[in-house]
């Protein structure tokens, strides 16, 4: 996924993913009034004050994982949502879900990655909490299904969006 190495494209991808996650969280916040939802280790007592955009920017800046990890992390979150409909992503858990899914994606995708204590520091949580989040996340999405083989169309669509962004950027630079 070398096409994601361009910093402008990564910035656009982070903005795109944060926008998606913001819409999902807001939608589920509204739906929680009408549908019963479970509370999990991912839920905070309050909504974090840092925006999803700023949180993803922070993860990108300090986690040093490959750009593809962000796409893979989103696929993992999509799988989580499909497999755990009683645990929807909302404003009380989206931040913990993001740091956990990026960390799991980095461990699966990258040759080099940091330990859980480092990701916990990046995410603003304790190492113990990071460890619990990782274990629960893996149990809930089934660790033997971390491969994206069945999600190739989704990944292709994201990459197609990225290519369109690059073409648009190049067109603006030429004109």
HELIX and SHEET records of a PDB file:
HELIX    1   1 UNK A    2  UNK A    4  5                                   3    
HELIX    2   2 UNK A    7  UNK A   31  1                                  25    
HELIX    3   3 UNK A   52  UNK A   63  1                                  12    
HELIX    4   4 UNK A   68  UNK A   83  1                                  16    
HELIX    5   5 UNK A   94  UNK A  109  1                                  16    
HELIX    6   6 UNK A  116  UNK A  123  1                                   8    
HELIX    7   7 UNK A  127  UNK A  141  1                                  15    
HELIX    8   8 UNK A  143  UNK A  145  5                                   3    
HELIX    9   9 UNK A  149  UNK A  151  5                                   3    
HELIX   10  10 UNK A  152  UNK A  174  1                                  23    
END                                                                             
